[in-house]
Amino acid sequence: MDLFVGLRKLDRRGNEMHFPDFNHIEHGMVARGWLRVSHREIDPARSTPYQPWLKHQRALKLEPGEIVPVEIEVWPSSTLFRAGETLRLEVQGGSFIYTRSNPLPLKHGRICTGHHETINAGRHTIHCGETYDSHLLVPVIVDAPSPLVGEGSSEFQQRRMGEG
């Protein structure tokens, strides 16, 4: 089973905001990740909470009906979110290159990071919630001033003093 995850930023009205993306023109996502579930084996000595380190030493094939935990690394991104904006997580069984966020024709190079040869076949079920740990770990920087706020402004001073 191949799993693809993508993060999108939506503005206050629910419209997607596009970003320059790895080897994509300008209509990319905030970040993305991909995992072939048979390569889910983690190296605990090298992994961190924010970056699972996959061994890629052997294929751990799934048996029909088998439920296994997976950790999918999402490529790093630094994105400013303001009040009312939304981070949306999408999980799917194929690459994100054929979505509305990347409407350019193939001749413009949108196949650069596509994974066209997946091993997906049949029906797959993603188990989440209740007894199945399911989360997106997002580091949040709250003490840093906004890059859009100048050091001389009163907003910068309030944030710096812990008042804002």
N, C-alpha and C positions, 0 to 999 in steps of 0.2 A: 504494500500500500504506500502510495506517495501522498504526502500532505503538503499543502502550500498555504502559508499564512501571509496576510497583508494588512497593513495599518493605513487607514485613510483619515484625513482631517476634514471635518465638515465645519462650515462657518455657522454663524448663529441662525441662519435660515435653513440649514440642512444641505447646502450646496457643497459639493466636494471642492477642496482647494488642492491644486496640483503642485508638484514639486519636481525639480530636476531629479532624475532617477538614474541609478547605475545603468549606463549604456542605453538609456532610453532618451528620447528627445526631451521634451519638457513637460510631458503630461504624466508624471509618475506619482507614486504613493509616498507616504511618509517613510515607510520601511517595509521590508518583506523578509520571509524566511522559507525554507523548504527542508523537508526530511523524508527520506525513504525509510519507512518504519522498520524494515529489516536491519537497518544500520543505527538503531536507537541506543545501542550500548554506550553508556557514559563512562568516562574516565573520571572517577571522583577526585583523584588527586589533582587533576588539572582543571576541573570545572569550577566555576564560580556561580553564585546565584543568578547573575546576569548573563552568563555565557556558558552553556553546557558544552563540554568538550567530548566529541564523539570519537570512539576508538576506530571505527571503520576497519576492524580486523577480521570480522566474520559476519555472515548474514544470518540473522535470527528470524527465520521465516515464521509468519503467523499461521496458526492452525485455524480452520474454520470455527468461528464463534469465540476465539480467544480474545481477551481484553487485556491490553498492556498499556502502561503509562509511557508517554513520550514527552521529551523536552525538545522544543524546536527553537533554535537560535534565530532571533530576529536581528537583522543587521542594524548596527548602531545608527542613530539619527538624533539630531538636536533640533527640536521644533518648539517654538513658542506657542502656547495656547492661552487665549484670553477667555474671560468669563463668557459662558454661553457657547463656546466652540466645543466640538465633540471629537473624540478619538474612536474610530470604529474598527473593530477587529473582524476580518473575514477569513474563513477557513474553507478551502475547497480542494478538490482532487486533481486539479490541473493548474498550470501556470496562469498568471494574471495578464498575460500579454494580449488577450482578446477581450478586453473589457472596455467600457465606455471611457475609462481614464486614459486609455492609450489608443485613440481612434485612427492613428496614422496607418497608411497602407504598408505592407511588408517591404516595399522597395525603400522605405525611409529608415529601415534598420530596427524595427521593433522586435526582432527575433533574437537579439543579442543574448539575453539571459533566459530565454524560453527553454523549458524542459519538455520537448515534444515526445520523448519516448518514456512514458511512465509505465509502471508495471500494474497499474490499476485495472482490475477486471471484476465484474460482478458488482454486488452491492456492499458498501462499507457503511458502518455506523460509528459515529463519534459519541462516546459516553462522557458526559460532563455533569457537574452538579451533584448534590446529595452525597453519595459515597465515593464519587469520583472527583478527585482534586482537579480543578480546572481554573487556571488563572493566567493573567498577563502581568508580568512583573515590569513595571515602568518606573525608572528612577525619576524623582521629581526634585527640582532645584527651586526652593522657595525663598532662600535668603539673598540670592543674587539680585541686584537691580536689573530692571528691564534694559536691554541695549537701546531701547527707544527713549529712555528717560535720561536726560543729561545730569551730570553730577551737581550742577548748580541749581537744579530745580527743587522745589519744596517736596515733591513726591519722592525724589531720590533720598533726601534727608530723612523723611518719615520712614521709609523702608529701612534705611541704614540704622536708624535708632530703634527699630522694632515696633514702630507705631503704625505702620501702614500695611 
